[in-house]
Amino acid sequence: MKLLPIIATVGVLLFATSLVSDASAAPPELSWHQLQTEFIAGKGWNKTASPFDRLPAVAEKAVRPPVWKLSRDSAGMSVEFTTDAGSLAVRWTLLSPQLAKPHMPATGVSGVDLYVRQGERWQFVATARPTKFPTNEAMLAVGLGNGEKRYRVYLPLYNGVGSLALGIPQDASFAWDKPDARPPIVFYGTSITQGGCASRPGMAYPAILGRRLERPVINLGFSGNGRLEPEMADLLAELDPALYVIDPLPNNFPQQAAQRLPKFLEIIRAKRPTTPILLVGGPRYADSLALAARAERVAAADRVVEKIIQDRLAKGDTQLYFVAGSDLAANGGDATVDGTHPTDLGFMSMADDLEPAIKNALQPR
């Protein structure tokens, strides 16, 4: 019995050591490759104030300050590269000292994810954990094996990035891969769309769907600010995507959706008359079974959206679709951190629900 405290202490020390080594600085013998702007995927505009901004520089004067501030977050952006390196390190600088949020870990807010291409799918490898501001350096993986492989790195969801570089052994090959040039799927919405509260960047539902559907995606989720503003509709209409996924109801009460959504759609349709638009209903929040008023708000907003769709369909807008929001109250409601924002489990559920609806909307008509 006297050995138990010693064993427990050793276990704690080993765990702590593993945490430290996971985020330790990369060895000096690595060769560093600085990311260039043209290799950033998930951007809708080239003329941005910073290479990792989600809106064009001119939008600063058009959108409200909170939207502009959130647009500096690199949510949805990624980079791909090919290397035969057996180890990979990453160095990235952040724009905000807020590495984490009370209900969202630093790995999701400010960290980066590494995936590797294996056959027909992307496989998770590692997450680099931010520990300080502004510059972090971490060894992502050691022992990756022989041969060239293609990798993808996802950038932070709720922090901005100033620069990113990857470190590999000096004798290894390396090449940045150009982003997929096909028309993307553009997601517009709220904090949930932006990725709150995924444990790491690759688990936001637009990122999950991008991997599953083998499609480029652009994440235009704005935490607390997916308010269907005409200025944002103007910006969305500048893009030429394969599909718009509009997921705004968590930031709009039913009466607000009734007032704002028709004009929002009209602005997009003026420039993109035939581009498919998928409207997402409000999620069934995890606490909605206990809070009847919360459940009724979602149901009322859905009725508003369905009525707007019917009106537009009657006028000949046949490229408009609706999918019900995910049931985050299912299985005891354990798929959120606070009743509203999904965990990774919740985001997987959302991706499961949206995937068939997106595939249907993308079918040629």
C-alpha atoms as a printed R data frame, in Angstrom:
    type eleno elety resid chain resno       x      y       z
1   ATOM     1    CA   MET     A     1   0.000  0.000   0.000
2   ATOM     2    CA   LYS     A     2   2.892  2.361   0.684
3   ATOM     3    CA   LEU     A     3   3.947  2.082  -2.970
4   ATOM     4    CA   LEU     A     4   0.736  3.626  -4.306
5   ATOM     5    CA   PRO     A     5   1.618  7.298  -3.641
6   ATOM     6    CA   ILE     A     6   5.027  6.730  -5.272
7   ATOM     7    CA   ILE     A     7   3.469  5.092  -8.339
8   ATOM     8    CA   ALA     A     8   0.902  7.865  -8.609
9   ATOM     9    CA   THR     A     9   3.617 10.496  -8.324
10  ATOM    10    CA   VAL     A    10   5.692  8.834 -11.046
11  ATOM    11    CA   GLY     A    11   2.614  8.656 -13.268
12  ATOM    12    CA   VAL     A    12   1.933 12.366 -12.824
13  ATOM    13    CA   LEU     A    13   5.575 13.204 -13.589
14  ATOM    14    CA   LEU     A    14   5.536 11.069 -16.733
15  ATOM    15    CA   PHE     A    15   2.312 12.716 -17.896
16  ATOM    16    CA   ALA     A    16   3.719 16.179 -17.256
17  ATOM    17    CA   THR     A    17   6.920 15.257 -19.117
18  ATOM    18    CA   SER     A    18   4.902 14.114 -22.128
19  ATOM    19    CA   LEU     A    19   3.066 17.437 -22.203
20  ATOM    20    CA   VAL     A    20   6.302 19.400 -22.127
21  ATOM    21    CA   SER     A    21   8.035 17.324 -24.792
22  ATOM    22    CA   ASP     A    22   4.993 17.547 -27.086
23  ATOM    23    CA   ALA     A    23   5.370 21.336 -27.356
24  ATOM    24    CA   SER     A    24   9.146 21.560 -27.070
25  ATOM    25    CA   ALA     A    25  11.183 23.629 -29.490
26  ATOM    26    CA   ALA     A    26  12.266 21.904 -32.682
27  ATOM    27    CA   PRO     A    27  15.953 20.902 -33.001
28  ATOM    28    CA   PRO     A    28  18.195 23.554 -34.596
29  ATOM    29    CA   GLU     A    29  19.309 21.209 -37.404
30  ATOM    30    CA   LEU     A    30  15.912 21.459 -39.108
31  ATOM    31    CA   SER     A    31  15.467 23.324 -42.364
32  ATOM    32    CA   TRP     A    32  12.569 25.806 -42.189
33  ATOM    33    CA   HIS     A    33  10.151 26.499 -45.054
34  ATOM    34    CA   GLN     A    34   8.209 29.757 -44.756
35  ATOM    35    CA   LEU     A    35   4.627 29.689 -46.042
36  ATOM    36    CA   GLN     A    36   3.906 32.012 -48.953
37  ATOM    37    CA   THR     A    37   0.523 33.646 -49.543
38  ATOM    38    CA   GLU     A    38  -0.322 31.790 -52.749
39  ATOM    39    CA   PHE     A    39  -0.370 28.436 -50.959
40  ATOM    40    CA   ILE     A    40  -3.024 29.322 -48.357
41  ATOM    41    CA   ALA     A    41  -6.279 27.402 -48.943
42  ATOM    42    CA   GLY     A    42  -9.691 28.477 -47.656
43  ATOM    43    CA   LYS     A    43  -9.471 32.139 -48.690
44  ATOM    44    CA   GLY     A    44 -12.199 33.845 -50.669
45  ATOM    45    CA   TRP     A    45 -10.258 36.999 -51.533
46  ATOM    46    CA   ASN     A    46  -6.655 37.714 -52.467
47  ATOM    47    CA   LYS     A    47  -6.585 41.435 -51.622
48  ATOM    48    CA   THR     A    48  -6.547 41.109 -47.846
49  ATOM    49    CA   ALA     A    49  -4.912 43.318 -45.230
50  ATOM    50    CA   SER     A    50  -3.101 40.258 -43.878
51  ATOM    51    CA   PRO     A    51  -2.430 36.994 -45.759
52  ATOM    52    CA   PHE     A    52  -4.550 35.087 -43.219
53  ATOM    53    CA   ASP     A    53  -7.615 37.394 -43.159
54  ATOM    54    CA   ARG     A    54 -10.977 35.968 -44.191
55  ATOM    55    CA   LEU     A    55 -12.448 39.169 -45.689
56  ATOM    56    CA   PRO     A    56 -10.911 41.571 -48.213
57  ATOM    57    CA   ALA     A    57  -9.229 44.727 -46.981
58  ATOM    58    CA   VAL     A    58 -12.037 46.935 -48.350
59  ATOM    59    CA   ALA     A    59 -14.515 45.159 -46.067
60  ATOM    60    CA   GLU     A    60 -13.120 46.939 -43.007
61  ATOM    61    CA   LYS     A    61 -15.167 50.013 -43.928
62  ATOM    62    CA   ALA     A    62 -18.251 48.033 -44.942
63  ATOM    63    CA   VAL     A    63 -18.897 45.603 -42.081
64  ATOM    64    CA   ARG     A    64 -19.399 46.270 -38.375
65  ATOM    65    CA   PRO     A    65 -16.213 46.338 -36.236
66  ATOM    66    CA   PRO     A    66 -16.967 43.004 -34.494
67  ATOM    67    CA   VAL     A    67 -17.316 41.269 -37.854
68  ATOM    68    CA   TRP     A    68 -14.073 42.785 -39.099
69  ATOM    69    CA   LYS     A    69 -12.242 41.759 -35.924
70  ATOM    70    CA   LEU     A    70 -13.476 38.169 -36.246
71  ATOM    71    CA   SER     A    71 -12.515 38.120 -39.923
72  ATOM    72    CA   ARG     A    72  -8.877 38.344 -38.816
73  ATOM    73    CA   ASP     A    73  -9.233 34.836 -37.318
74  ATOM    74    CA   SER     A    74  -7.889 32.172 -39.677
75  ATOM    75    CA   ALA     A    75 -10.840 29.765 -39.261
76  ATOM    76    CA   GLY     A    76 -11.145 27.355 -42.174
77  ATOM    77    CA   MET     A    77  -7.753 28.084 -43.657
78  ATOM    78    CA   SER     A    78  -5.258 25.317 -44.329
79  ATOM    79    CA   VAL     A    79  -2.096 24.563 -46.257
80  ATOM    80    CA   GLU     A    80  -0.898 21.421 -48.001
81  ATOM    81    CA   PHE     A    81   2.602 20.215 -48.741
82  ATOM    82    CA   THR     A    82   4.482 17.124 -49.874
83  ATOM    83    CA   THR     A    83   7.578 15.800 -48.133
84  ATOM    84    CA   ASP     A    84   9.480 12.601 -47.415
85  ATOM    85    CA   ALA     A    85  10.555 13.918 -44.020
86  ATOM    86    CA   GLY     A    86  10.489 11.525 -41.103
87  ATOM    87    CA   SER     A    87   9.761 14.366 -38.682
88  ATOM    88    CA   LEU     A    88   7.860 17.643 -38.918
89  ATOM    89    CA   ALA     A    89   7.985 20.772 -36.797
90  ATOM    90    CA   VAL     A    90   5.904 23.927 -36.995
91  ATOM    91    CA   ARG     A    91   6.478 27.545 -36.062
92  ATOM    92    CA   TRP     A    92   3.582 30.006 -36.082
93  ATOM    93    CA   THR     A    93   2.903 33.515 -34.820
94  ATOM    94    CA   LEU     A    94  -0.424 34.604 -33.373
95  ATOM    95    CA   LEU     A    95  -2.182 37.968 -33.489
96  ATOM    96    CA   SER     A    96  -3.954 37.767 -30.124
97  ATOM    97    CA   PRO     A    97  -2.563 36.868 -26.687
98  ATOM    98    CA   GLN     A    98  -5.858 35.141 -25.819
99  ATOM    99    CA   LEU     A    99  -4.724 31.581 -26.473
100 ATOM   100    CA   ALA     A   100  -7.865 29.913 -25.114
101 ATOM   101    CA   LYS     A   101 -11.428 30.694 -24.071
102 ATOM   102    CA   PRO     A   102 -13.245 29.666 -20.877
103 ATOM   103    CA   HIS     A   103 -15.165 26.982 -22.779
104 ATOM   104    CA   MET     A   104 -12.745 26.244 -25.655
105 ATOM   105    CA   PRO     A   105  -9.202 24.869 -25.392
106 ATOM   106    CA   ALA     A   106  -6.083 26.573 -26.684
107 ATOM   107    CA   THR     A   107  -5.610 23.786 -29.236
108 ATOM   108    CA   GLY     A   108  -8.839 24.834 -30.964
109 ATOM   109    CA   VAL     A   109  -8.560 28.586 -30.452
110 ATOM   110    CA   SER     A   110  -4.891 29.034 -31.354
111 ATOM   111    CA   GLY     A   111  -3.409 25.651 -32.282
112 ATOM   112    CA   VAL     A   112  -2.687 23.936 -35.600
113 ATOM   113    CA   ASP     A   113  -3.610 20.450 -36.805
114 ATOM   114    CA   LEU     A   114  -1.644 18.032 -38.984
115 ATOM   115    CA   TYR     A   115  -3.312 15.485 -41.292
116 ATOM   116    CA   VAL     A   116  -1.710 13.051 -43.749
117 ATOM   117    CA   ARG     A   117  -3.186 11.711 -46.970
118 ATOM   118    CA   GLN     A   118  -3.608  7.931 -46.762
119 ATOM   119    CA   GLY     A   119  -5.198  6.394 -49.844
120 ATOM   120    CA   GLU     A   120  -8.576  8.011 -50.391
121 ATOM   121    CA   ARG     A   121  -8.834  9.795 -47.066
122 ATOM   122    CA   TRP     A   122  -7.181 12.276 -44.717
123 ATOM   123    CA   GLN     A   123  -5.906 10.836 -41.438
124 ATOM   124    CA   PHE     A   124  -5.248 12.898 -38.309
125 ATOM   125    CA   VAL     A   125  -1.618 12.892 -37.120
126 ATOM   126    CA   ALA     A   126  -1.048 15.537 -34.443
127 ATOM   127    CA   THR     A   127  -1.948 18.909 -32.938
128 ATOM   128    CA   ALA     A   128   0.554 21.615 -32.031
129 ATOM   129    CA   ARG     A   129  -0.347 23.204 -28.700
130 ATOM   130    CA   PRO     A   130   0.184 26.946 -28.266
131 ATOM   131    CA   THR     A   131   1.878 27.872 -25.018
132 ATOM   132    CA   LYS     A   132   2.800 31.545 -25.424
133 ATOM   133    CA   PHE     A   133   2.283 34.736 -27.416
134 ATOM   134    CA   PRO     A   134   3.159 35.614 -30.100
135 ATOM   135    CA   THR     A   135   5.437 32.855 -31.489
136 ATOM   136    CA   ASN     A   136   5.154 29.132 -30.863
137 ATOM   137    CA   GLU     A   137   7.407 26.350 -32.067
138 ATOM   138    CA   ALA     A   138   6.619 22.656 -31.662
139 ATOM   139    CA   MET     A   139   7.580 19.266 -32.986
140 ATOM   140    CA   LEU     A   140   4.436 17.914 -34.639
141 ATOM   141    CA   ALA     A   141   5.528 14.362 -35.357
142 ATOM   142    CA   VAL     A   142   8.579 12.066 -35.292
143 ATOM   143    CA   GLY     A   143   8.829  8.681 -37.021
144 ATOM   144    CA   LEU     A   144   6.609  9.363 -40.022
145 ATOM   145    CA   GLY     A   145   8.242  6.608 -42.077
146 ATOM   146    CA   ASN     A   146   9.785  6.562 -45.526
147 ATOM   147    CA   GLY     A   147   8.509  7.926 -48.803
148 ATOM   148    CA   GLU     A   148   6.790 11.085 -49.954
149 ATOM   149    CA   LYS     A   149   3.457 11.893 -48.353
150 ATOM   150    CA   ARG     A   150   0.992 14.709 -48.718
151 ATOM   151    CA   TYR     A   151   0.038 16.622 -45.584
152 ATOM   152    CA   ARG     A   152  -2.496 19.264 -44.602
153 ATOM   153    CA   VAL     A   153  -2.192 21.744 -41.732
154 ATOM   154    CA   TYR     A   154  -5.332 23.481 -40.412
155 ATOM   155    CA   LEU     A   155  -4.885 26.953 -38.904
156 ATOM   156    CA   PRO     A   156  -6.406 28.383 -35.676
157 ATOM   157    CA   LEU     A   157 -10.163 28.866 -35.389
158 ATOM   158    CA   TYR     A   158 -10.359 31.858 -33.029
159 ATOM   159    CA   ASN     A   159  -6.999 33.558 -33.412
160 ATOM   160    CA   GLY     A   160  -5.212 35.251 -36.271
161 ATOM   161    CA   VAL     A   161  -1.942 34.103 -37.787
162 ATOM   162    CA   GLY     A   162   0.944 36.359 -38.744
163 ATOM   163    CA   SER     A   163   3.221 33.715 -40.244
164 ATOM   164    CA   LEU     A   164   3.714 29.962 -40.463
165 ATOM   165    CA   ALA     A   165   6.765 27.842 -41.251
166 ATOM   166    CA   LEU     A   166   7.398 24.103 -41.286
167 ATOM   167    CA   GLY     A   167  10.649 22.500 -40.217
168 ATOM   168    CA   ILE     A   168  12.046 19.259 -41.648
169 ATOM   169    CA   PRO     A   169  15.411 17.484 -41.570
170 ATOM   170    CA   GLN     A   170  17.872 19.149 -43.909
171 ATOM   171    CA   ASP     A   171  18.224 16.112 -46.175
172 ATOM   172    CA   ALA     A   172  14.437 15.745 -46.752
173 ATOM   173    CA   SER     A   173  12.475 16.939 -49.776
174 ATOM   174    CA   PHE     A   174   9.738 19.534 -49.432
175 ATOM   175    CA   ALA     A   175   7.237 21.344 -51.675
176 ATOM   176    CA   TRP     A   176   4.187 23.482 -50.913
177 ATOM   177    CA   ASP     A   177   1.099 22.314 -52.841
178 ATOM   178    CA   LYS     A   178  -1.174 24.796 -54.573
179 ATOM   179    CA   PRO     A   179  -4.751 25.025 -53.259
180 ATOM   180    CA   ASP     A   180  -7.553 23.198 -55.041
181 ATOM   181    CA   ALA     A   181  -8.749 25.576 -57.762
182 ATOM   182    CA   ARG     A   182 -12.267 24.158 -58.045
183 ATOM   183    CA   PRO     A   183 -15.215 26.296 -56.905
184 ATOM   184    CA   PRO     A   184 -15.488 25.956 -53.123
185 ATOM   185    CA   ILE     A   185 -18.352 25.410 -50.731
186 ATOM   186    CA   VAL     A   186 -18.836 28.691 -48.853
187 ATOM   187    CA   PHE     A   187 -20.174 28.421 -45.300
188 ATOM   188    CA   TYR     A   188 -21.709 31.515 -43.705
189 ATOM   189    CA   GLY     A   189 -22.945 31.520 -40.138
190 ATOM   190    CA   THR     A   190 -22.259 31.973 -36.461
191 ATOM   191    CA   SER     A   191 -19.827 30.838 -33.779
192 ATOM   192    CA   ILE     A   192 -20.815 27.248 -34.497
193 ATOM   193    CA   THR     A   193 -19.817 27.651 -38.133
194 ATOM   194    CA   GLN     A   194 -16.570 29.358 -37.139
195 ATOM   195    CA   GLY     A   195 -15.736 26.309 -35.028
196 ATOM   196    CA   GLY     A   196 -16.768 27.019 -31.436
197 ATOM   197    CA   CYS     A   197 -16.034 24.890 -29.478
198 ATOM   198    CA   ALA     A   198 -13.965 22.318 -31.384
199 ATOM   199    CA   SER     A   199 -10.978 20.879 -29.561
200 ATOM   200    CA   ARG     A   200  -8.764 21.495 -32.589
201 ATOM   201    CA   PRO     A   201  -9.106 23.258 -35.977
202 ATOM   202    CA   GLY     A   202  -9.712 20.142 -38.059
203 ATOM   203    CA   MET     A   203 -12.863 19.346 -36.090
204 ATOM   204    CA   ALA     A   204 -14.961 22.365 -37.106
205 ATOM   205    CA   TYR     A   205 -17.832 21.018 -39.198
206 ATOM   206    CA   PRO     A   206 -16.841 22.850 -42.438
207 ATOM   207    CA   ALA     A   207 -13.378 21.247 -42.172
208 ATOM   208    CA   ILE     A   208 -14.849 17.796 -41.561
209 ATOM   209    CA   LEU     A   209 -17.112 18.175 -44.583
210 ATOM   210    CA   GLY     A   210 -14.267 19.442 -46.737
211 ATOM   211    CA   ARG     A   211 -12.334 16.237 -46.033
212 ATOM   212    CA   ARG     A   212 -15.325 13.967 -46.544
213 ATOM   213    CA   LEU     A   213 -16.510 15.591 -49.759
214 ATOM   214    CA   GLU     A   214 -13.034 16.232 -51.180
215 ATOM   215    CA   ARG     A   215 -14.020 19.855 -51.783
216 ATOM   216    CA   PRO     A   216 -12.362 23.186 -51.016
217 ATOM   217    CA   VAL     A   217 -14.267 25.087 -48.330
218 ATOM   218    CA   ILE     A   218 -14.358 28.683 -47.119
219 ATOM   219    CA   ASN     A   219 -15.400 29.321 -43.524
220 ATOM   220    CA   LEU     A   220 -17.215 32.641 -43.055
221 ATOM   221    CA   GLY     A   221 -18.596 31.965 -39.603
222 ATOM   222    CA   PHE     A   222 -18.557 34.980 -37.272
223 ATOM   223    CA   SER     A   223 -19.034 34.299 -33.597
224 ATOM   224    CA   GLY     A   224 -22.211 36.034 -32.383
225 ATOM   225    CA   ASN     A   225 -22.339 38.015 -35.619
226 ATOM   226    CA   GLY     A   226 -23.900 35.839 -38.308
227 ATOM   227    CA   ARG     A   227 -26.715 38.391 -38.527
228 ATOM   228    CA   LEU     A   228 -27.661 38.236 -42.217
229 ATOM   229    CA   GLU     A   229 -26.462 41.783 -42.880
230 ATOM   230    CA   PRO     A   230 -26.712 43.114 -46.454
231 ATOM   231    CA   GLU     A   231 -23.020 44.056 -46.370
232 ATOM   232    CA   MET     A   232 -22.140 40.405 -45.839
233 ATOM   233    CA   ALA     A   233 -24.514 39.329 -48.612
234 ATOM   234    CA   ASP     A   234 -22.704 41.733 -50.950
235 ATOM   235    CA   LEU     A   235 -19.407 40.132 -50.021
236 ATOM   236    CA   LEU     A   236 -20.724 36.593 -50.414
237 ATOM   237    CA   ALA     A   237 -22.060 37.480 -53.849
238 ATOM   238    CA   GLU     A   238 -18.548 38.470 -54.930
239 ATOM   239    CA   LEU     A   239 -17.534 34.832 -54.621
240 ATOM   240    CA   ASP     A   240 -18.363 32.202 -57.229
241 ATOM   241    CA   PRO     A   241 -18.766 28.985 -55.230
242 ATOM   242    CA   ALA     A   242 -20.207 25.600 -56.067
243 ATOM   243    CA   LEU     A   243 -22.616 26.032 -53.139
244 ATOM   244    CA   TYR     A   244 -23.522 28.484 -50.398
245 ATOM   245    CA   VAL     A   245 -24.351 26.933 -47.013
246 ATOM   246    CA   ILE     A   246 -26.165 29.588 -44.944
247 ATOM   247    CA   ASP     A   247 -26.373 28.665 -41.247
248 ATOM   248    CA   PRO     A   248 -27.406 31.858 -39.365
249 ATOM   249    CA   LEU     A   249 -30.318 31.020 -37.089
250 ATOM   250    CA   PRO     A   250 -28.432 30.808 -33.763
251 ATOM   251    CA   ASN     A   251 -27.750 34.568 -34.148
252 ATOM   252    CA   ASN     A   252 -31.227 35.547 -35.376
253 ATOM   253    CA   PHE     A   253 -34.531 35.442 -33.538
254 ATOM   254    CA   PRO     A   254 -37.520 34.421 -35.696
255 ATOM   255    CA   GLN     A   255 -38.605 38.005 -36.328
256 ATOM   256    CA   GLN     A   256 -35.046 38.975 -37.263
257 ATOM   257    CA   ALA     A   257 -34.793 36.086 -39.708
258 ATOM   258    CA   ALA     A   258 -38.109 37.163 -41.250
259 ATOM   259    CA   GLN     A   259 -36.811 40.712 -41.720
260 ATOM   260    CA   ARG     A   260 -33.268 39.980 -42.828
261 ATOM   261    CA   LEU     A   261 -33.177 36.719 -44.769
262 ATOM   262    CA   PRO     A   262 -35.315 37.715 -47.809
263 ATOM   263    CA   LYS     A   263 -33.080 40.711 -48.588
264 ATOM   264    CA   PHE     A   264 -29.954 38.668 -47.907
265 ATOM   265    CA   LEU     A   265 -31.031 36.100 -50.482
266 ATOM   266    CA   GLU     A   266 -32.089 38.756 -52.991
267 ATOM   267    CA   ILE     A   267 -28.637 40.355 -52.879
268 ATOM   268    CA   ILE     A   268 -26.899 37.051 -53.519
269 ATOM   269    CA   ARG     A   269 -29.341 36.081 -56.261
270 ATOM   270    CA   ALA     A   270 -28.790 39.380 -58.094
271 ATOM   271    CA   LYS     A   271 -25.225 38.242 -58.872
272 ATOM   272    CA   ARG     A   272 -25.515 34.470 -58.488
273 ATOM   273    CA   PRO     A   273 -28.932 33.555 -59.913
274 ATOM   274    CA   THR     A   274 -28.246 29.826 -60.339
275 ATOM   275    CA   THR     A   275 -25.745 28.995 -57.585
276 ATOM   276    CA   PRO     A   276 -27.262 26.450 -55.162
277 ATOM   277    CA   ILE     A   277 -28.017 27.778 -51.685
278 ATOM   278    CA   LEU     A   278 -28.553 25.418 -48.756
279 ATOM   279    CA   LEU     A   279 -30.262 27.002 -45.747
280 ATOM   280    CA   VAL     A   280 -29.661 25.250 -42.433
281 ATOM   281    CA   GLY     A   281 -32.342 25.190 -39.759
282 ATOM   282    CA   GLY     A   282 -31.626 25.997 -36.147
283 ATOM   283    CA   PRO     A   283 -29.967 23.272 -34.078
284 ATOM   284    CA   ARG     A   284 -31.982 21.509 -31.426
285 ATOM   285    CA   TYR     A   285 -29.937 22.683 -28.491
286 ATOM   286    CA   ALA     A   286 -28.815 20.199 -25.862
287 ATOM   287    CA   ASP     A   287 -30.841 21.936 -23.149
288 ATOM   288    CA   SER     A   288 -33.989 22.379 -25.230
289 ATOM   289    CA   LEU     A   289 -35.794 19.438 -23.622
290 ATOM   290    CA   ALA     A   290 -35.590 21.249 -20.291
291 ATOM   291    CA   LEU     A   291 -36.083 24.776 -21.647
292 ATOM   292    CA   ALA     A   292 -39.273 24.852 -23.686
293 ATOM   293    CA   ALA     A   293 -38.921 28.506 -24.729
294 ATOM   294    CA   ARG     A   294 -35.534 27.764 -26.272
295 ATOM   295    CA   ALA     A   295 -36.967 24.891 -28.269
296 ATOM   296    CA   GLU     A   296 -39.886 27.022 -29.488
297 ATOM   297    CA   ARG     A   297 -37.560 29.785 -30.664
298 ATOM   298    CA   VAL     A   298 -35.745 27.292 -32.903
299 ATOM   299    CA   ALA     A   299 -38.995 25.836 -34.221
300 ATOM   300    CA   ALA     A   300 -40.397 29.298 -34.951
301 ATOM   301    CA   ALA     A   301 -37.251 30.359 -36.802
302 ATOM   302    CA   ASP     A   302 -37.398 27.181 -38.884
303 ATOM   303    CA   ARG     A   303 -40.989 27.957 -39.847
304 ATOM   304    CA   VAL     A   304 -39.921 31.426 -40.975
305 ATOM   305    CA   VAL     A   305 -37.137 30.026 -43.142
306 ATOM   306    CA   GLU     A   306 -39.359 27.359 -44.664
307 ATOM   307    CA   LYS     A   307 -41.945 30.008 -45.563
308 ATOM   308    CA   ILE     A   308 -39.288 32.169 -47.221
309 ATOM   309    CA   ILE     A   309 -38.077 29.184 -49.221
310 ATOM   310    CA   GLN     A   310 -41.599 28.331 -50.362
311 ATOM   311    CA   ASP     A   311 -42.131 31.914 -51.493
312 ATOM   312    CA   ARG     A   312 -38.919 31.904 -53.478
313 ATOM   313    CA   LEU     A   313 -39.594 28.506 -54.999
314 ATOM   314    CA   ALA     A   314 -42.967 29.797 -56.157
315 ATOM   315    CA   LYS     A   315 -41.137 32.631 -57.900
316 ATOM   316    CA   GLY     A   316 -38.878 30.216 -59.746
317 ATOM   317    CA   ASP     A   317 -35.813 29.999 -57.502
318 ATOM   318    CA   THR     A   318 -35.341 26.260 -57.876
319 ATOM   319    CA   GLN     A   319 -31.798 26.182 -56.514
320 ATOM   320    CA   LEU     A   320 -32.786 26.809 -52.913
321 ATOM   321    CA   TYR     A   321 -32.689 23.994 -50.359
322 ATOM   322    CA   PHE     A   322 -33.372 23.460 -46.654
323 ATOM   323    CA   VAL     A   323 -31.945 21.008 -44.137
324 ATOM   324    CA   ALA     A   324 -33.059 20.735 -40.532
325 ATOM   325    CA   GLY     A   325 -30.497 21.641 -37.885
326 ATOM   326    CA   SER     A   326 -28.777 18.874 -35.973
327 ATOM   327    CA   ASP     A   327 -30.317 17.374 -32.861
328 ATOM   328    CA   LEU     A   328 -27.727 18.228 -30.217
329 ATOM   329    CA   ALA     A   329 -30.161 17.059 -27.529
330 ATOM   330    CA   ALA     A   330 -29.946 13.453 -28.723
331 ATOM   331    CA   ASN     A   331 -28.446 10.760 -26.507
332 ATOM   332    CA   GLY     A   332 -28.724 12.832 -23.351
333 ATOM   333    CA   GLY     A   333 -27.451 16.059 -24.866
334 ATOM   334    CA   ASP     A   334 -23.786 15.275 -24.314
335 ATOM   335    CA   ALA     A   335 -22.545 16.770 -27.609
336 ATOM   336    CA   THR     A   336 -22.046 20.380 -26.445
337 ATOM   337    CA   VAL     A   337 -19.906 22.208 -23.907
338 ATOM   338    CA   ASP     A   338 -22.631 24.586 -22.719
339 ATOM   339    CA   GLY     A   339 -25.918 23.479 -24.238
340 ATOM   340    CA   THR     A   340 -25.217 25.446 -27.427
341 ATOM   341    CA   HIS     A   341 -21.693 25.054 -28.796
342 ATOM   342    CA   PRO     A   342 -20.764 21.583 -30.051
343 ATOM   343    CA   THR     A   343 -17.913 19.454 -28.877
344 ATOM   344    CA   ASP     A   344 -16.099 17.341 -31.458
345 ATOM   345    CA   LEU     A   345 -18.892 14.804 -31.038
346 ATOM   346    CA   GLY     A   346 -21.445 17.481 -31.855
347 ATOM   347    CA   PHE     A   347 -19.520 18.608 -34.920
348 ATOM   348    CA   MET     A   348 -19.328 15.035 -36.193
349 ATOM   349    CA   SER     A   349 -23.100 14.786 -35.778
350 ATOM   350    CA   MET     A   350 -23.577 18.043 -37.687
351 ATOM   351    CA   ALA     A   351 -21.346 16.808 -40.504
352 ATOM   352    CA   ASP     A   352 -23.342 13.555 -40.653
353 ATOM   353    CA   ASP     A   353 -26.579 15.529 -41.034
354 ATOM   354    CA   LEU     A   354 -25.274 18.056 -43.544
355 ATOM   355    CA   GLU     A   355 -23.325 15.728 -45.814
356 ATOM   356    CA   PRO     A   356 -26.282 14.180 -47.691
357 ATOM   357    CA   ALA     A   357 -28.023 17.558 -47.989
358 ATOM   358    CA   ILE     A   358 -24.892 19.124 -49.479
359 ATOM   359    CA   LYS     A   359 -24.430 16.252 -51.905
360 ATOM   360    CA   ASN     A   360 -28.035 16.664 -53.021
361 ATOM   361    CA   ALA     A   361 -27.679 20.431 -53.497
362 ATOM   362    CA   LEU     A   362 -24.544 19.899 -55.581
363 ATOM   363    CA   GLN     A   363 -26.256 17.544 -58.012
364 ATOM   364    CA   PRO     A   364 -26.627 19.028 -61.530
365 ATOM   365    CA   ARG     A   365 -30.209 20.060 -62.250
